[in-house]
Amino acid sequence: MFRSCRLLCPVERSTTQVLQLAKQRYEQDGFCFPLHFFPSQLFREHVFPRYEAFRRACLQQQKWSDYRFKSHLLLPWLHDLLVKSENLKETARTLLATDDVVIWSTDWCVKPKSSEHHFTWHQDSTYSKFGEDGATLWLAFSDVRATSGPLLFRRSSHLLGQLPHVESEDESNLLAFGQYIPEFQDEQNGVGSEASASDWKSMEIVAAELHPGEASAHSFFTIHRSSANQDPFDRVGLAIRIVRASAGVDRSDRVTHLCGRSETFELEAAPQTEFGGRELQEWHLSMEREKAMYFADRHQCNYK
């Protein structure tokens, strides 16, 4: 039903060539992968155990649904992993076509082994209120195979712009409002549009299979989803939401500096101590600001 696609050929390319190919794929398809940010062995032996310790602590405190967002403000090792990565910075500059990039948010995307958790067809632009200024870098912490519930992209769907979404109460849907793009024009009292009812459904589906340390990138306008995890191990990834630093006009969000200048957003302080007092204050303030934007004019005020 869908096919996988690898960005790199066996022929060795320079970093510049790889980035230019990634940018071309990103602009044409709305996504690109794999982006080789970190060695897989490093992730398997050193980074993944740190993630596991963090998740265990969150589950014990029954705080996973809270701390899985913006945890780079609570974990110095994760903050440094991201903001000190020259590969990540250069990729962000290339894809967003600017020297000035910030990390708007991060969130762990974990599907327990053999679970029913899934994400429906949606666009990241819908509630974030960022359009072409934003991109998601999805960094794999575990192997992501066809049976793991990898990200599925609709090729070139970013060219359709913002589509209407319908909300549901499906608890197995990990999206905040259970939102999805309606397939039929008359669904939910005519919420669908001509574009949402026809164009996007005919677009090719591409699966992003990844190894630990690799990432995919997609536009906030790209239509994507992921199915349930059928594997006997958890599927773990970190969604890194990057935006152009110029996109903060008339927004109250706080962001993490990645590269270049940031004159329109309020910047977050780098963490020094894991779950320290100052770090928790920074995290709480940033989450309050983010939720004020994301859940504006709504009764719901928390993520899943």
C-alpha positions as CSV (number, residue, x, y, z in Angstrom):
1,M,0.0,0.0,0.0
2,F,2.9,2.3,0.6
3,R,6.6,2.3,-0.1
4,S,9.7,3.3,1.7
5,C,12.3,5.7,0.3
6,R,15.9,6.3,1.2
7,L,17.5,9.7,0.6
8,L,21.0,8.4,0.1
9,C,22.4,6.1,-2.6
10,P,25.3,3.7,-1.9
11,V,27.5,6.2,-3.7
12,E,29.3,8.4,-1.1
13,R,28.4,12.1,-1.3
14,S,29.7,15.2,0.4
15,T,27.8,16.9,3.2
16,T,26.9,19.8,0.9
17,Q,25.6,17.4,-1.8
18,V,23.5,15.5,0.8
19,L,22.0,18.6,2.2
20,Q,21.2,20.0,-1.2
21,L,19.5,16.7,-2.1
22,A,17.6,16.8,1.2
23,K,16.4,20.4,0.5
24,Q,15.3,19.4,-3.0
25,R,13.3,16.4,-1.7
26,Y,11.9,18.6,1.1
27,E,10.7,21.3,-1.3
28,Q,9.3,18.8,-3.8
29,D,7.9,16.1,-1.6
30,G,7.3,17.9,1.7
31,F,9.6,15.5,3.5
32,C,13.1,13.9,3.3
33,F,14.9,11.1,5.0
34,P,17.2,9.6,6.3
35,L,19.1,12.5,7.8
36,H,22.2,11.0,9.5
37,F,22.5,13.1,12.7
38,F,24.2,10.7,15.1
39,P,26.0,7.3,14.9
40,S,23.5,4.4,15.6
41,Q,26.0,2.7,18.0
42,L,26.2,5.9,20.1
43,F,22.4,6.0,20.4
44,R,22.0,2.3,21.2
45,E,24.8,2.2,23.9
46,H,24.7,5.6,25.5
47,V,21.7,7.8,24.5
48,F,18.9,5.2,24.6
49,P,19.6,4.1,28.2
50,R,19.3,7.8,29.3
51,Y,15.9,8.0,27.6
52,E,14.9,4.8,29.4
53,A,15.9,6.2,32.8
54,F,13.9,9.4,32.0
55,R,10.8,7.5,31.0
56,R,10.9,5.2,34.0
57,A,11.1,8.2,36.3
58,C,8.2,9.9,34.6
59,L,6.0,6.7,34.7
60,Q,6.7,6.2,38.4
61,Q,5.6,9.8,39.1
62,Q,2.7,9.5,36.7
63,K,4.0,12.5,34.8
64,W,4.8,11.1,31.4
65,S,2.0,13.0,29.6
66,D,3.4,16.2,31.1
67,Y,7.2,15.7,30.9
68,R,7.3,14.2,27.5
69,F,6.9,17.7,26.1
70,K,9.8,20.2,26.1
71,S,11.9,17.7,28.2
72,H,15.0,19.3,26.7
73,L,14.4,22.0,29.3
74,L,14.7,19.4,32.1
75,L,17.5,17.2,30.8
76,P,20.9,18.8,30.2
77,W,22.0,15.8,28.2
78,L,19.1,16.1,25.7
79,H,19.4,19.8,25.4
80,D,23.2,19.5,24.6
81,L,22.5,16.6,22.2
82,L,20.3,18.9,20.1
83,V,21.7,22.4,20.3
84,K,25.4,21.3,20.0
85,S,24.8,19.2,16.9
86,E,26.3,20.9,13.9
87,N,24.5,18.4,11.6
88,L,21.2,19.4,13.1
89,K,21.9,23.1,12.8
90,E,23.1,22.9,9.2
91,T,20.1,20.8,8.3
92,A,17.7,23.3,9.9
93,R,19.3,26.2,8.2
94,T,19.2,24.5,4.8
95,L,15.6,23.2,5.0
96,L,14.1,26.5,6.4
97,A,16.3,28.6,4.1
98,T,17.5,30.9,6.9
99,D,20.5,31.3,9.2
100,D,18.2,32.0,12.2
101,V,16.4,29.0,13.6
102,V,14.9,28.2,17.0
103,I,13.4,25.0,18.6
104,W,9.8,25.8,19.3
105,S,9.1,22.5,21.1
106,T,10.0,18.9,21.5
107,D,7.9,15.9,22.3
108,W,8.5,12.2,22.7
109,C,6.5,10.0,20.4
110,V,6.4,6.6,22.0
111,K,4.3,3.6,21.0
112,P,4.6,0.8,23.5
113,K,5.2,-2.7,22.0
114,S,2.2,-4.4,20.4
115,S,-0.1,-1.4,21.4
116,E,-3.0,0.2,19.6
117,H,-1.7,3.8,19.8
118,H,-1.6,5.6,16.5
119,F,-1.7,9.0,14.8
120,T,-4.3,9.8,12.2
121,W,-3.8,11.8,9.0
122,H,-3.0,15.4,10.1
123,Q,-0.9,18.5,9.6
124,D,1.4,19.9,12.3
125,S,0.3,23.4,11.3
126,T,-3.3,23.0,12.4
127,Y,-3.0,24.0,16.1
128,S,0.6,25.2,16.3
129,K,-0.4,28.1,14.1
130,F,2.9,27.9,12.2
131,G,2.8,27.2,8.4
132,E,5.7,27.1,6.1
133,D,7.9,28.7,8.8
134,G,8.0,25.4,10.6
135,A,9.4,21.9,10.1
136,T,9.4,18.7,12.2
137,L,12.6,16.7,12.6
138,W,11.7,13.3,13.8
139,L,14.7,11.7,15.5
140,A,14.6,7.9,15.9
141,F,15.8,6.6,19.3
142,S,14.8,3.0,18.4
143,D,14.8,1.1,15.2
144,V,11.7,2.1,13.2
145,R,10.6,-0.6,10.8
146,A,7.6,-1.1,8.6
147,T,5.9,-3.0,11.4
148,S,6.9,-0.4,14.1
149,G,4.3,2.2,12.9
150,P,6.7,4.5,11.0
151,L,5.7,8.0,9.9
152,L,3.7,7.8,6.6
153,F,3.9,10.8,4.4
154,R,1.6,11.9,1.5
155,R,4.1,13.0,-1.1
156,S,3.7,16.7,-2.1
157,S,0.7,17.2,0.2
158,H,2.4,20.3,1.7
159,L,1.5,22.1,-1.6
160,L,-2.2,21.9,-0.6
161,G,-1.7,24.4,2.2
162,Q,-3.8,24.2,5.4
163,L,-6.7,21.7,5.3
164,P,-9.7,21.4,7.6
165,H,-9.5,18.9,10.5
166,V,-12.2,17.0,12.4
167,E,-11.8,16.2,16.1
168,S,-12.6,12.9,17.8
169,E,-12.5,11.3,21.2
170,D,-10.5,8.2,20.2
171,E,-8.3,7.6,23.2
172,S,-5.9,5.4,21.2
173,N,-5.2,8.4,18.9
174,L,-2.2,10.2,20.4
175,L,-3.0,13.6,18.9
176,A,-4.2,16.2,21.4
177,F,-7.8,16.4,20.0
178,G,-7.8,13.1,18.1
179,Q,-7.8,15.3,15.0
180,Y,-7.8,14.0,11.5
181,I,-8.4,15.3,8.0
182,P,-11.8,14.2,6.8
183,E,-11.9,11.9,3.7
184,F,-15.4,12.9,2.6
185,Q,-16.8,16.3,1.9
186,D,-19.9,15.8,4.0
187,E,-18.2,14.4,7.0
188,Q,-19.0,16.1,10.2
189,N,-21.6,18.5,8.7
190,G,-19.5,19.5,5.7
191,V,-16.2,20.2,7.4
192,G,-14.4,18.7,4.5
193,S,-13.3,20.7,1.4
194,E,-12.8,19.8,-2.2
195,A,-9.0,19.5,-1.5
196,S,-9.4,17.4,1.6
197,A,-12.0,15.2,0.1
198,S,-10.0,14.3,-3.1
199,D,-6.6,15.6,-3.8
200,W,-4.7,14.4,-0.7
201,K,-6.1,10.8,-0.8
202,S,-4.7,10.2,-4.2
203,M,-1.1,11.2,-3.2
204,E,1.5,8.5,-2.8
205,I,2.2,7.2,0.7
206,V,5.9,6.9,1.7
207,A,7.1,5.2,4.9
208,A,10.1,6.6,6.8
209,E,12.0,3.6,8.2
210,L,14.9,4.7,10.3
211,H,17.8,3.5,12.4
212,P,18.6,5.0,15.8
213,G,20.3,8.4,15.4
214,E,18.7,9.0,12.0
215,A,15.9,11.5,11.4
216,S,13.2,12.4,8.9
217,A,12.1,16.0,8.2
218,H,8.7,17.2,7.1
219,S,7.0,20.5,6.6
220,F,4.3,21.6,9.0
221,F,1.9,21.5,6.1
222,T,2.8,17.9,5.1
223,I,0.0,15.4,5.7
224,H,1.2,12.4,7.7
225,R,0.2,9.7,10.1
226,S,1.5,6.5,11.7
227,S,-0.1,3.2,12.5
228,A,0.0,1.0,15.6
229,N,3.3,-0.7,16.7
230,Q,3.2,-4.4,15.9
231,D,6.8,-5.0,17.1
232,P,7.9,-6.7,20.3
233,F,9.7,-3.5,21.3
234,D,8.7,0.1,21.9
235,R,8.9,2.5,19.0
236,V,10.6,5.6,20.3
237,G,11.3,9.0,18.6
238,L,11.7,12.6,19.5
239,A,9.8,15.2,17.4
240,I,11.9,18.4,17.3
241,R,9.8,21.3,16.1
242,I,12.0,23.9,14.5
243,V,10.8,27.3,13.2
244,R,12.3,30.4,11.6
245,A,13.3,32.8,14.3
246,S,11.4,35.6,12.5
247,A,8.1,33.8,13.1
248,G,7.7,35.0,16.7
249,V,5.9,38.3,15.9
250,D,2.7,38.5,18.0
251,R,3.4,35.2,19.8
252,S,4.0,34.7,23.5
253,D,5.8,31.3,23.0
254,R,9.2,30.8,24.5
255,V,11.8,28.9,22.4
256,T,15.3,27.4,22.6
257,H,18.0,29.1,20.5
258,L,19.5,26.8,17.9
259,C,21.4,28.9,15.5
260,G,21.7,32.5,14.2
261,R,19.8,35.4,15.8
262,S,16.4,35.4,17.5
263,E,14.8,38.8,18.0
264,T,11.1,38.0,17.9
265,F,10.8,35.1,20.5
266,E,11.6,35.1,24.2
267,L,14.5,32.6,24.7
268,E,14.6,29.7,27.2
269,A,17.5,29.2,29.5
270,A,19.7,26.1,29.0
271,P,19.3,23.5,31.8
272,Q,22.2,22.8,34.2
273,T,20.7,20.3,36.6
274,E,18.3,17.4,35.7
275,F,14.9,18.3,37.1
276,G,16.4,21.2,39.1
277,G,14.3,23.9,40.7
278,R,15.2,26.5,38.2
279,E,14.8,24.1,35.4
280,L,11.3,23.1,36.5
281,Q,10.3,26.8,36.7
282,E,11.6,27.3,33.2
283,W,9.7,24.3,32.0
284,H,6.4,25.3,33.7
285,L,6.6,28.8,32.2
286,S,7.3,27.6,28.7
287,M,4.6,25.0,28.8
288,E,2.0,27.6,30.0
289,R,3.0,29.9,27.1
290,E,2.8,27.0,24.6
291,K,-0.5,25.8,25.8
292,A,-2.0,29.3,25.7
293,M,-1.2,29.4,22.0
294,Y,-2.1,25.7,21.2
295,F,-5.3,25.5,23.2
296,A,-6.5,29.0,22.6
297,D,-10.3,29.4,23.2
298,R,-10.7,25.8,24.2
299,H,-11.9,23.9,27.3
300,Q,-9.1,21.3,27.0
301,C,-5.7,22.5,28.2
302,N,-3.5,19.5,28.3
303,Y,-1.8,17.1,25.9
304,K,-2.1,13.4,25.9
